[in-house]
Amino acid sequence: MQNKFFLYILLGVLLCGSSFSLQTKTKSPHGDLKTNCIVCHTSDSWSIDTQRSNFKHDETGFRLTKAHQKAPCAACHKSSDFFKVGTSCADCHQDVHKGKMGVSCETCHDNNGWDNRKIKKDSIHTHQDAGFPLIGMHARLDCSQCHRNNQYRGTNSECYACHAAKYQATSAPNHGALHIGTNCNQCHTGFSWQKAFYSHNRFPLTGTHKTTPCSSCHISGYTGTPSTCFGCHATNYNNTTNPNHTASGINTTCETCHSTTAWTPATFSHNNFPLTGTHRTTACSACHTSGYTGTPTTCFACHATNYSNTTNPNHTASGINTTCQTCHSTTAWTPATFSHTNFPLTGAHQTTACSACHTSGYTGTPTTCFACHSTNYNNTTNPKHSTAGINTTCQTCHTTTAWTPASFAQHDSYFKIYSGKHKNRWSSCTQCHPTSYPTYSCNSCHSNAHHQGSNCLSCHS
């Protein structure tokens, strides 16, 4: 009541323009502060209630946000003179980094709390420029997990520097015993330490190699491991009996026949001798009797016995060449066929035994009919070819279908006997050609005493 009474009296004096005045003016302890006292202080108590205070800190150029809103005024304003206070973080907060991280604390810290370090975009860029981008799990770690004792400069960026304990404790595989390198990022990523993967660039993992345990190949460690198939499969090579690789001199380039999909069955690309027909199912050792190097690629090399023992015809006696594929195929050794391109086999020639024509061998055999049929020519009496002056071009009258009957199809162009009135009126050539074929006589059929000796065709057509 006394305080209110005092205020009423003071207000009345001011309003009435009384000559009463305060003789003493008190200097503000807050320095050159223009703000009226009642903005922060009340008549109830000189102590400041920040919740009820109307002081606008924003007008000072330093806005109070987040944790700063809850901080007591005296935490920053150590002196009553409010103008004797800095506005940078370092003015209030001790720099545990001792100036090594610069004076821009807000790069890593914010007003949520000094210990609540938040990695901002600027910090990520800083890390990237330093050669250690924050990705995966690293982006969620607290800074102190890598930067111990507030040491942020000169921190070792090698994975092993932080993960040495994991390296030593790993047993599948045992990194230390197998001398696996300490360059962790060859197998591990920043997204998951457990899901390790190694890029097998110098030996791509395909087929069953994908599921083979690492230790199966890296039995002596992970450095200097051979990258050849034989390096791991020497035992398979030495123990194989079908065929015996060692005795047969098969080279140790396993991938020539084997694949990573399955060690067996093995296949060999027979580029220099394509396997066709029965060769596909023939045992390798049947041809590779002396090993797998220098094996000849000619048919005769394997089929010399077949050549020598053949009697129909006798290849050796007949002088048949050793180019077997001329008559034989890989589908079956017999029957053999020969492409008679220089003398096509037609009619009865198709079933005639080869030796019937090739009596003196298979080289230099004549291709004329007379060469094989001279006996037929000489022994023919109806008509007698040798005395009748018939030429030896047998195919003029004979065909390959049958040697007899013979016919001279061109006769109608000279004198119609296969058409017209003479058709079927004769039974043999000698009826008109009794002595030779260049001459003829009509009298054998058209006998007339009055015309004997005359040329019938001079009058009769």
Phi, psi and omega in degrees: 000320181296320180297316181295322180297319180297319180294321179298316180298316181297318181295321180294320179298316182293320182289324184277356178068030181299150178283001180288132179215156178284126182282339184240128177256120183275131178283137182292132178289351184266014180083207184280061182265122185271352184286139178294143184301324187290352176294322182251325184260155177234166179285344179287322183199140178290337179297145184270128173258103185297336180287330183259353183291140178259014182289128181263098183292336182300330184289348179274351183092006178226099184282134178272117179229152174050242186295331179294334179291331183267349183286139176298147181304321184292344179295328178257321182268082181294330180253154178291338177282104186294348181271356178259061179210137179275163182250359178271157183302318185294342179292332181247331187252130180293131180277097181289346181272356176057041175079357183287339181257009181085185184255000180271079182300328184295352176299324181243333184254158174220182186282359178292329182165143184297326182274352180270079184284123181244124181281109181267175181303319180298321180293321179296318178297321179299316179296321181293319178296331180280356178089015178221082181298142177271102179229161178060226182295331181297331181288343182254358182281152173285141184307323186292345180289334176253321182263082183282150178058032177059025177265107184254344178260140177077013178294132180295124183269000177289138180303319185299333181300325179262333189251023180300320181297320179295319179302311183291329184274347183288131183243348181232085358273165179287105187295318183292313182294326183267005176057039175291136182299157183268012174277081191303325186289000172291331182239329185257158177234167179285354181269329179202121180288327186287320183277082182273145178214134180247129179280105183278061185296321183278351175208083183304134180272113179230164177057225182288346177297335181295327184254002179283133178301142182305320185293343179295327179261323183266060184285338181249013180122184185251010176241137179074016178292130181295148181254006177270151179300318183299333180302328178255333189252026179299322180295317177301317180299311185290330184269353182287131182245349182232083358271169178287106186296318183293310182294327182277354179071027178292135182291164186267015174277080189304324186294351176299323182243331185258158178232168180281349179291316178200140181293324175232150358285154180263148178228146179237131179281103184279061184297323182278351176205084183304133180272115179230164177057225182287347176298334181293328183255001179284136179299139182305320184293343180294327178261323182268062183289335182247017180118183186250010176242137179074017179292127180294153183251007178272150179298319184299330181301326179261333188251025179299322180295318177301317180299311185291328184270354182286130181246350183231083357272169177287106187296319183293310181294328183276353179071026178292135182291165186267014174277082190303323185294352176297324182242331184258158177232168180282348179291317178199142180292323176232151356286154179264149179228145178237131179282102183279061185294327181275351175207083184304134179271116179230163177056227183292341178296336182291332181252003180282137178298140182305319184294343180294327178261322182267063183288335182247017180117184186250010176243138178074017179291127180293156184248008178271150179297319184299330181301324179264334188250024179297324179295317177301317181299311185289330184269355180285129182247352183230081359271171179284105188296319186292322182270339181277356177075024179285133182288168185268014175277080189305324186292354176295323182242334183257158176234167179281349179293315177200145182291323176233151357284154178261156180211147178249091188296335182283356186300326183294337179285342177257311181205120188291116174236345179261359176211174180074200185289340181272355180298128179063019178256007179226156183239340179208159182296326186290348177298324179255333182243074185290333184247314180208165184276339175289341181245161181213165178213135178269346188292337181298333179249327186248063182288130179208120185298332182282340185246010184301138179086352181269162177269108184303322186289349176291335178242324182263141178267000000 
